[in-house]
């Protein structure tokens, strides 16, 4: 057992209000420089919708992530032979059309226009070429709040395998529905961006699992951009280097939450430490799609287990990190309650960002001018949700509904229980029956309610003490006298180059 520590995250989608405050906070801190105008390390998408870059989930187009072939794990986008042919042109790279051409406005023309009969306007100027743009055709959230419309949502890859009648209902105006899907780098356990880099510039920090780009070693191959199935590695056209979300590690090292976490209005974000068995990464990533979520969870170790604690200490993990793992809200959501699910686990990168899938809004019944909130349909069955179960399964369950159904049923049961406690129009017997059917106890329901609705800042962000002087020791492979950078990589990046 090779115990490693990983900073992991949970996003509770039932609480996201789509305000984009997280995106702006990240933009102001990290990507306000020349060459980064089009980058959004944090972005909030509307689902159903095509996302950013357009159709990033369509791996037939982008070839991101891993696949299993003859019992081997292989990158979809590149290999030793493909690297040579892709030096000057990679057919699976996203283009500017897939992102958008960033722009500003000629405000001087607006402010300094001579007197005339017409209202002067600010002409859009490309931030890439500096020339006027005739039309603006796309942006980082171009389909924001339009997820239910057939204009954009019909092209969402997650609509695959949905029956035609469900597609029609999803786009019908009386059933118009969408939810928000904030995204950052997943800081995966088996990152395909790291494996694809020919120069070894990308690496996974040994002490906390954050995936970074060594700017001195980066040689602009851009293989990382194509290999990342979530398209969260970007190319800076001005510096000629790749860049990505760094999980605000300078903030973490001083006990502060990342900028996007700290600014989140809906308080949907949770951050904590997970301990996992690094020896199982390859074996788990090779599992069939239907087994991936259970196998991924099985990698996550119990931080209270004396055997795990001993192995963690042997690997150089400090007691402070172990104590943080024991208090981790992410561990509760992912491992204990099984409410949080990884996005597109079928890409086999083993992401360390998990999502609590959203329930539909509370329903009511109208009888003439009277709205009846106390009805059997107050918390309708999850199969009657306006968001089809198969759609959520394609996003969070590798196409299989079981894990998503479990998470939604438990959330609904907690809602029923709290309604019985606070309002009383639902009997406690009915609520407790719902809890039993959802594999949830009363005590667990109270804990879920507290961490979801009554949590403090310290409950949501359990940040371990940072000890950078120990980082080099934690990156060492305990079985060999060399540095390890994770599955598939013989050496970590050299320093001082």
C-alpha positions as CSV (number, residue, x, y, z in Angstrom):
1,X,0.0,0.0,0.0
2,X,1.5,3.2,-1.2
3,X,-0.4,6.0,0.6
4,X,-0.4,9.4,-0.9
5,X,-2.3,12.6,0.0
6,X,-4.4,14.5,-2.4
7,X,-6.2,17.9,-2.1
8,X,-9.7,17.1,-3.5
9,X,-12.8,19.0,-4.1
10,X,-16.6,18.7,-4.1
11,X,-19.0,21.0,-5.9
12,X,-22.6,20.8,-4.7
13,X,-24.6,21.5,-7.9
14,X,-27.9,21.8,-6.0
15,X,-26.6,25.0,-4.6
16,X,-25.0,26.7,-7.6
17,X,-26.8,29.8,-8.8
18,X,-24.7,30.4,-11.9
19,X,-23.4,33.9,-10.9
20,X,-19.9,33.4,-12.4
21,X,-18.3,35.1,-9.4
22,X,-15.8,32.2,-9.2
23,X,-14.8,32.7,-12.8
24,X,-14.2,36.4,-12.4
25,X,-12.2,35.9,-9.2
26,X,-10.0,33.4,-10.9
27,X,-9.7,35.7,-14.0
28,X,-8.6,38.7,-12.0
29,X,-6.0,36.8,-10.0
30,X,-4.4,34.5,-12.7
31,X,-5.4,35.1,-16.3
32,X,-5.4,38.9,-16.8
33,X,-2.0,38.9,-18.7
34,X,-1.2,39.1,-22.4
35,X,-1.8,35.7,-24.0
36,X,-4.3,34.5,-21.4
37,X,-7.2,36.6,-22.6
38,X,-9.2,33.6,-23.8
39,X,-8.3,31.4,-20.8
40,X,-10.8,30.6,-18.1
41,X,-9.2,28.3,-15.6
42,X,-12.6,28.4,-13.8
43,X,-15.8,28.6,-15.9
44,X,-19.4,27.9,-15.3
45,X,-21.4,26.1,-18.0
46,X,-25.1,25.7,-18.5
47,X,-26.2,22.1,-18.9
48,X,-27.6,20.9,-21.2
49,X,-25.2,22.9,-23.4
50,X,-22.0,22.6,-25.5
51,X,-19.6,24.0,-22.9
52,X,-16.2,25.7,-23.3
53,X,-14.4,25.0,-25.5
54,X,-17.3,23.9,-27.7
55,X,-18.2,20.2,-27.2
56,X,-15.2,19.5,-25.0
57,X,-16.9,16.3,-24.0
58,X,-16.8,14.9,-27.5
59,X,-13.7,12.8,-27.5
60,X,-14.4,11.5,-31.0
61,X,-13.4,15.1,-31.9
62,X,-10.7,15.8,-29.4
63,X,-9.3,12.4,-28.5
64,X,-8.6,13.2,-24.8
65,X,-8.1,10.9,-21.9
66,X,-7.2,7.2,-21.8
67,X,-8.5,4.0,-23.4
68,X,-7.9,0.4,-22.7
69,X,-6.5,-1.6,-25.6
70,X,-5.5,-5.3,-25.3
71,X,-5.4,-5.0,-21.4
72,X,-3.1,-1.9,-21.7
73,X,-3.9,1.7,-20.8
74,X,-3.1,4.0,-23.7
75,X,-3.5,7.7,-24.4
76,X,-6.1,8.5,-27.0
77,X,-4.3,11.6,-28.4
78,X,-0.7,10.6,-28.7
79,X,2.0,7.9,-28.6
80,X,5.7,7.6,-29.3
81,X,4.9,7.3,-33.0
82,X,2.2,9.9,-33.2
83,X,4.3,12.5,-31.4
84,X,6.6,12.8,-34.5
85,X,3.7,13.3,-36.9
86,X,1.9,15.8,-34.6
87,X,4.9,18.1,-34.1
88,X,3.6,20.7,-36.6
89,X,-0.1,19.8,-36.7
90,X,-2.2,18.0,-34.2
91,X,-5.6,17.3,-35.7
92,X,-7.2,17.1,-32.3
93,X,-6.2,20.4,-30.9
94,X,-9.1,22.8,-30.2
95,X,-9.0,25.9,-32.4
96,X,-9.8,29.5,-31.8
97,X,-13.3,28.7,-33.2
98,X,-13.7,26.1,-30.5
99,X,-12.8,28.7,-27.8
100,X,-13.5,32.2,-29.0
101,X,-11.5,35.1,-30.3
102,X,-11.1,37.4,-27.2
103,X,-12.0,41.1,-27.7
104,X,-12.1,44.5,-26.2
105,X,-13.7,47.7,-27.4
106,X,-12.4,50.9,-28.9
107,X,-13.5,53.1,-26.1
108,X,-11.5,56.1,-27.3
109,X,-13.6,56.2,-30.4
110,X,-16.7,56.3,-28.1
111,X,-15.3,59.0,-25.8
112,X,-13.6,61.2,-28.4
113,X,-16.0,60.9,-31.3
114,X,-16.7,64.4,-32.9
115,X,-20.2,65.9,-32.7
116,X,-22.6,64.2,-35.1
117,X,-26.1,63.2,-35.8
118,X,-25.6,59.5,-34.8
119,X,-24.7,58.0,-31.5
120,X,-21.1,56.8,-31.5
121,X,-20.4,53.2,-30.7
122,X,-17.4,51.3,-29.3
123,X,-16.1,49.1,-32.0
124,X,-15.0,45.6,-30.9
125,X,-11.2,45.0,-31.3
126,X,-9.5,41.6,-31.4
127,X,-7.1,41.1,-28.4
128,X,-5.1,38.7,-30.6
129,X,-4.7,40.8,-33.8
130,X,-5.7,44.2,-32.5
131,X,-7.9,44.7,-35.6
132,X,-11.6,45.5,-35.6
133,X,-14.0,42.5,-35.6
134,X,-17.0,42.5,-37.8
135,X,-19.1,40.3,-35.6
136,X,-18.7,38.6,-32.2
137,X,-19.7,35.0,-32.7
138,X,-18.8,33.2,-29.5
139,X,-17.7,33.7,-25.9
140,X,-16.7,31.7,-22.8
141,X,-20.3,31.3,-21.7
142,X,-22.1,31.9,-25.1
143,X,-24.9,29.5,-24.3
144,X,-25.3,30.7,-20.7
145,X,-28.9,30.2,-19.4
146,X,-29.9,28.8,-22.8
147,X,-29.2,25.2,-22.0
148,X,-32.8,24.2,-22.6
149,X,-32.9,25.6,-26.1
150,X,-32.3,23.4,-29.2
151,X,-30.0,26.0,-30.6
152,X,-27.1,24.9,-28.3
153,X,-28.3,22.1,-26.0
154,X,-29.2,19.8,-28.9
155,X,-25.4,19.5,-29.5
156,X,-24.6,18.4,-25.9
157,X,-22.7,15.1,-26.1
158,X,-24.5,14.0,-22.9
159,X,-27.7,13.7,-24.8
160,X,-26.3,10.5,-26.4
161,X,-28.6,7.4,-25.9
162,X,-31.5,9.5,-24.7
163,X,-34.9,8.3,-26.2
164,X,-36.4,10.7,-28.7
165,X,-39.4,11.5,-26.5
166,X,-37.1,12.6,-23.6
167,X,-35.2,14.9,-26.0
168,X,-38.4,16.4,-27.2
169,X,-39.6,16.9,-23.6
170,X,-36.3,18.5,-22.6
171,X,-36.6,21.2,-25.3
172,X,-40.4,21.8,-24.9
173,X,-41.0,25.3,-23.5
174,X,-43.2,24.0,-20.6
175,X,-40.4,21.7,-19.5
176,X,-37.5,24.1,-20.2
177,X,-34.8,23.3,-17.7
178,X,-31.1,23.7,-17.1
179,X,-28.6,23.6,-14.3
180,X,-25.1,25.0,-13.8
181,X,-21.9,23.1,-14.1
182,X,-18.8,24.9,-12.8
183,X,-15.5,23.5,-13.8
184,X,-11.8,23.8,-12.9
185,X,-8.9,21.4,-13.4
186,X,-9.6,18.1,-11.7
187,X,-6.0,17.5,-10.6
188,X,-6.5,13.9,-11.6
189,X,-4.7,10.9,-10.0
190,X,-3.9,9.6,-13.5
191,X,-3.5,12.8,-15.5
192,X,-3.3,12.3,-19.3
193,X,-1.9,15.8,-19.7
194,X,1.1,14.8,-17.6
195,X,1.6,11.5,-19.5
196,X,1.4,13.2,-22.9
197,X,4.0,15.9,-22.3
198,X,7.2,15.0,-24.3
199,X,9.4,17.4,-22.3
200,X,8.1,16.3,-18.8
201,X,7.0,19.9,-18.0
202,X,3.8,18.8,-16.4
203,X,4.0,17.1,-13.0
204,X,2.0,16.1,-10.0
205,X,3.1,17.6,-6.7
206,X,4.0,14.8,-4.3
207,X,2.7,16.5,-1.1
208,X,-0.8,17.4,-2.3
209,X,-1.3,16.0,-5.8
210,X,-1.8,19.4,-7.5
211,X,-0.9,19.2,-11.2
212,X,1.4,22.0,-12.4
213,X,3.3,23.1,-15.5
214,X,7.0,23.8,-15.1
215,X,7.3,26.9,-17.3
216,X,11.1,26.5,-17.7
217,X,10.7,23.0,-19.2
218,X,7.7,23.7,-21.3
219,X,8.6,23.6,-25.0
220,X,5.2,24.4,-26.5
221,X,4.4,20.9,-27.8
222,X,0.8,21.4,-26.7
223,X,0.3,17.7,-26.4
224,X,-1.1,18.4,-23.0
225,X,-3.9,20.5,-24.4
226,X,-5.0,17.7,-26.7
227,X,-4.6,15.0,-24.1
228,X,-6.7,16.6,-21.4
229,X,-10.2,15.4,-21.9
230,X,-11.6,18.3,-19.9
231,X,-9.7,20.8,-21.9
232,X,-8.3,22.6,-18.8
233,X,-4.8,23.1,-20.1
234,X,-4.4,26.2,-22.2
235,X,-1.6,27.5,-24.5
236,X,-0.4,31.0,-24.0
237,X,0.2,32.3,-27.5
238,X,2.4,35.2,-26.2
239,X,4.8,33.3,-24.0
240,X,4.8,30.1,-25.9
241,X,4.0,28.1,-22.7
242,X,1.1,26.0,-21.5
243,X,-0.8,27.1,-18.5
244,X,-3.5,25.7,-16.3
245,X,-5.3,26.0,-12.9
246,X,-2.8,25.7,-10.1
247,X,-5.5,25.3,-7.4
248,X,-4.2,28.6,-5.9
249,X,-1.4,26.6,-4.2
250,X,0.2,29.8,-2.8
251,X,-3.1,30.5,-1.0
252,X,-3.3,26.9,0.2
253,X,0.2,27.0,1.6
254,X,-0.8,30.0,3.8
255,X,-4.1,28.4,5.0
256,X,-6.4,30.2,2.5
257,X,-9.0,28.7,0.3
258,X,-8.5,29.1,-3.5
259,X,-9.8,32.3,-5.0
260,X,-12.8,30.6,-6.7
261,X,-13.7,28.7,-3.6
262,X,-13.4,31.8,-1.3
263,X,-15.6,33.9,-3.6
264,X,-18.3,31.4,-4.2
265,X,-21.7,33.0,-3.4
266,X,-23.7,29.8,-3.3
267,X,-21.2,28.2,-0.9
268,X,-21.2,25.1,-3.2
269,X,-17.5,24.3,-2.8
270,X,-15.8,22.0,-0.4
271,X,-12.1,21.3,-0.1
272,X,-10.2,18.7,1.9
273,X,-7.6,16.0,1.9
274,X,-8.0,12.4,0.7
275,X,-5.6,9.6,1.3
276,X,-5.4,7.1,-1.5
277,X,-3.4,4.0,-2.5
278,X,-1.2,5.0,-5.5
279,X,-0.3,1.3,-6.2
280,X,-3.9,0.8,-7.5
281,X,-4.0,3.6,-10.0
282,X,-3.2,1.6,-13.1
283,X,-5.4,-1.3,-12.0
284,X,-8.4,0.9,-11.3
285,X,-8.0,2.9,-14.6
286,X,-8.3,-0.3,-16.6
287,X,-11.6,-1.4,-15.1
288,X,-14.8,-1.6,-17.2
289,X,-16.8,1.6,-17.3
290,X,-19.5,0.2,-15.0
291,X,-16.9,-0.6,-12.3
292,X,-15.0,2.6,-12.4
293,X,-16.8,4.6,-9.7
294,X,-16.7,1.8,-7.1
295,X,-13.0,1.1,-7.9
296,X,-12.2,4.9,-7.7
297,X,-13.9,5.1,-4.3
298,X,-12.1,1.9,-3.1
299,X,-8.8,3.7,-3.8
300,X,-9.7,6.3,-1.2
301,X,-8.5,5.1,2.1
302,X,-10.0,5.4,5.6
303,X,-7.9,8.0,7.4
304,X,-9.0,6.6,10.7
305,X,-7.6,3.1,10.0
306,X,-4.5,2.5,12.0
307,X,-2.9,0.5,9.2
308,X,-3.5,3.4,6.8
309,X,-2.1,5.9,9.3
310,X,1.0,3.8,9.7
311,X,1.5,3.5,6.0
312,X,1.0,7.2,5.5
313,X,3.6,8.1,8.1
314,X,6.0,5.7,6.5
315,X,5.5,7.6,3.2
316,X,6.4,10.9,4.9
317,X,2.8,12.2,5.3
318,X,2.7,14.4,8.4
319,X,0.3,14.0,11.3
320,X,-1.2,17.4,10.3
321,X,-2.2,16.1,6.9
322,X,-3.6,12.9,8.4
323,X,-5.7,14.9,10.9
324,X,-7.0,17.1,8.0
325,X,-7.9,13.9,6.1
326,X,-9.9,12.7,9.1
327,X,-11.9,16.0,9.1
328,X,-12.2,16.2,5.3
329,X,-15.7,17.1,4.0
330,X,-14.8,15.6,0.7
331,X,-14.2,12.2,2.3
332,X,-17.8,12.4,3.8
333,X,-19.4,13.3,0.5
334,X,-17.5,10.9,-1.6
335,X,-16.7,7.9,0.5
336,X,-19.1,7.8,3.4
337,X,-22.3,9.2,2.0
338,X,-21.6,8.4,-1.6
339,X,-23.3,11.6,-2.7
340,X,-20.5,13.1,-4.8
341,X,-19.5,11.6,-8.2
342,X,-16.6,12.3,-10.6
343,X,-17.3,13.9,-14.0
344,X,-16.8,11.5,-16.9
345,X,-15.0,8.8,-15.0
346,X,-14.9,6.9,-18.4
347,X,-12.0,9.1,-19.4
348,X,-9.9,7.2,-16.9
349,X,-8.0,10.1,-15.6
350,X,-9.4,9.5,-12.1
351,X,-10.5,13.1,-11.4
352,X,-10.2,14.4,-7.8
353,X,-13.1,16.9,-8.3
354,X,-16.5,15.4,-7.5
355,X,-20.0,16.7,-8.0
356,X,-23.2,16.3,-6.0
357,X,-25.8,15.9,-8.8
358,X,-28.7,18.4,-8.8
359,X,-32.3,17.7,-7.8
360,X,-35.1,19.4,-9.7
361,X,-36.8,22.4,-8.1
362,X,-39.6,21.8,-5.6
363,X,-42.8,21.2,-7.5
364,X,-46.3,22.5,-6.6
365,X,-49.9,22.0,-7.9
366,X,-52.1,24.7,-9.1
367,X,-55.9,24.5,-8.8
368,X,-57.4,27.6,-10.3
369,X,-56.0,30.6,-8.3
370,X,-54.8,28.3,-5.5
371,X,-51.3,26.9,-5.3
372,X,-51.2,23.8,-3.2
373,X,-47.7,23.3,-1.8
374,X,-48.8,20.4,0.4
375,X,-49.3,17.6,-2.0
376,X,-48.0,14.2,-2.8
377,X,-46.1,15.9,-5.7
378,X,-44.2,18.3,-3.4
379,X,-41.0,16.2,-3.8
380,X,-41.7,14.3,-6.9
381,X,-40.1,11.0,-7.9
382,X,-36.5,11.5,-9.2
383,X,-37.5,9.6,-12.4
384,X,-40.0,12.3,-13.2
385,X,-37.3,15.0,-13.1
386,X,-37.2,17.4,-16.0
387,X,-33.5,16.5,-16.3
388,X,-33.5,12.9,-17.7
389,X,-31.8,10.4,-15.5
390,X,-29.8,9.1,-18.5
391,X,-28.4,12.6,-19.1
392,X,-27.1,12.8,-15.6
393,X,-25.8,9.3,-15.9
394,X,-23.8,10.2,-19.0
395,X,-22.3,13.1,-17.1
396,X,-21.6,11.5,-13.8
397,X,-22.0,7.8,-14.1
398,X,-20.1,6.7,-17.2
399,X,-23.6,6.1,-18.8
400,X,-24.9,4.0,-16.0
401,X,-27.7,5.3,-13.8
402,X,-27.2,3.3,-10.6
403,X,-24.8,5.7,-8.8
404,X,-26.6,8.8,-9.9
405,X,-30.0,7.3,-8.8
406,X,-28.5,6.5,-5.4
407,X,-27.2,10.0,-4.8
408,X,-30.4,11.7,-5.9
409,X,-32.6,9.3,-3.8
410,X,-30.6,10.0,-0.7
411,X,-30.8,13.8,-1.3
412,X,-34.6,13.5,-1.7
413,X,-34.9,11.5,1.5
414,X,-33.0,14.1,3.4
415,X,-35.3,16.8,2.0
416,X,-38.4,14.8,3.1
417,X,-36.9,14.2,6.6
418,X,-36.1,17.9,7.1
419,X,-39.5,18.9,5.8
420,X,-41.1,16.5,8.4
421,X,-38.9,18.1,11.2
422,X,-39.4,21.7,10.3
423,X,-42.8,22.0,8.7
424,X,-44.6,18.9,9.8
425,X,-46.8,18.5,6.7
426,X,-45.0,15.2,6.0
427,X,-45.3,12.5,8.6
428,X,-42.1,11.4,10.3
429,X,-43.0,7.8,9.5
430,X,-43.1,8.6,5.8
431,X,-39.8,10.5,6.1
432,X,-38.0,7.7,8.0
433,X,-39.3,5.1,5.4
434,X,-37.8,7.3,2.7
435,X,-34.5,7.4,4.5
436,X,-34.4,3.6,4.9
437,X,-35.2,3.1,1.2
438,X,-32.3,5.5,0.4
439,X,-29.8,3.7,2.6
440,X,-29.7,6.6,5.0
441,X,-30.1,6.8,8.8
442,X,-31.6,9.7,10.7
443,X,-28.1,10.6,12.1
444,X,-26.6,10.5,8.7
445,X,-29.4,12.7,7.3
446,X,-28.7,15.3,10.1
447,X,-25.0,15.3,9.2
448,X,-25.7,15.7,5.5
449,X,-28.1,18.6,6.3
450,X,-25.6,20.3,8.6
451,X,-22.7,20.1,6.1
452,X,-24.9,21.1,3.2
453,X,-26.9,23.9,4.8
454,X,-25.4,25.0,8.1
455,X,-21.7,24.6,7.3
456,X,-19.2,27.2,8.4
457,X,-16.1,28.2,6.4
458,X,-14.0,25.9,8.5
459,X,-16.4,23.0,7.8
460,X,-16.1,23.5,4.1
461,X,-12.4,24.1,3.8
462,X,-10.2,21.8,5.8
463,X,-6.8,22.9,4.6
464,X,-3.8,20.9,5.8
465,X,-0.7,22.6,7.1
466,X,1.8,23.2,4.2
467,X,5.4,22.1,4.8
468,X,7.2,22.7,1.6
469,X,10.5,21.7,3.1
470,X,9.2,18.1,3.3
471,X,7.9,18.0,-0.2
472,X,11.0,16.5,-1.8
473,X,10.8,13.6,0.7
474,X,7.1,13.0,-0.1
475,X,7.9,12.8,-3.8
476,X,10.3,9.9,-3.3
477,X,9.2,6.4,-4.2
478,X,9.4,4.4,-0.9
479,X,10.4,1.3,-2.8
480,X,13.2,2.7,-5.0
481,X,15.9,5.4,-4.6
482,X,14.5,7.7,-7.2
483,X,11.9,10.4,-7.4
484,X,8.4,9.4,-8.7
485,X,5.9,11.7,-10.4
486,X,3.0,9.3,-10.4
487,X,1.8,6.4,-12.6
488,X,3.7,6.1,-15.9
489,X,6.5,8.6,-15.1
490,X,10.0,7.6,-14.2
491,X,11.2,10.9,-12.9
492,X,9.8,14.1,-11.6
493,X,10.7,17.4,-13.1
494,X,14.2,18.6,-12.3
495,X,14.6,21.8,-10.4
496,X,16.9,24.8,-11.2
497,X,16.9,24.3,-15.0
